Amino acid sequence: MIYRIMCIDMDAFYVSCEQAFKPYLKKKPLAVGSTHERGVICTCSYEARRYGVSSGMSSATAKNICPDLLFLPVNFEKYGKISSNIFKLISKIVPEITISSIDEAYADITHINMDTELLIKKIKYLIKKYFDITCTIGVGPNKLMAKMATGINKPDGYYIVDEKSAVSFIESFPLSKVWGIGTSTEAKLADYGIFTVRELRFAGKEKLETYLGHHGEKLYNAVNCIYEEDAETKLENKSISKATTFPYDISSKQEIYDYMKLLSDKVSEKLILKKYAAKVITINWKTFRFESKSLRKTLYIPIFSSDDIFNYAKTLFNEHNAGTVPIRLVGVGVAGLVKVDESYYNKQHY
């Protein structure tokens, strides 16, 4: 069977949500994130990106390269509601939808009796009509192809990878640009003499499994246009964590807090998306001497909000006199996950 998998990727989602509520901000260099000079940018508009502004950049650096940059604080509650409503609308058109993040979802459109291009245009039209937000859509024979197709005509575009063009499409990318191949995986492949996607395709499943374990099998299937059915991820008794390595060693606690808040936002986003709350907070960091530290705290009441996650993580950080030496990496996470319904998120747990 030839599958058609669609990836729906919202364009600069947090910024787009703000611009939908405040149309006067459209077509302006705009950043969503911490507003003070030592803050960190969560995401930015495409107008700002033309100046070199990017997510994770310090607000001071961004303001320096783009003096006209406007800042807005993160409003995750707003973005979560908009995301939920968008994907509810899409699910009425394409029932087999899998939400992967607050601004991205996949849909199996194989059995939908509609021309692919027409279906794409319908989805884009409805999202724009009801939410005043644009998206970019990619379609391919599997998730990797669909995901990478969204990067071709962004923003507000689409790209279709059909069966005939799939091989030439994936082989046009360097290994470093293939979704699922990070720096460490690329280095491991180089050790085995694999430097291109074509070499990866012809390496064979058995060899890639030997080199990279289960990830090697998944990469083999992905670049060879083989469809893999998603297995539902079980989060019970597992964890969600986010970490970042700083562009330079940081001594300022306020700067470290800004990064921790950004990571807390991302962890909270994932919890709410999967309808979970957490009974354990974790934090880890690495000093400029590459010394690592990891801490955790068990809570009486499960939490989910970004503010709660950040405040507990910050307290843990301070209780252990962290920040007395420069650090190069910090991570925030949660564990002890419990399933909750949407009404839980409407209550206050402070």
Summary of the structure (lengths in Angstrom):
residues: 350
radius of gyration: 21.2
end to end distance: 51.5
largest distance: 61.8
contacts: 1113
relative contact order: 0.11
helix: 41%
strand: 25%
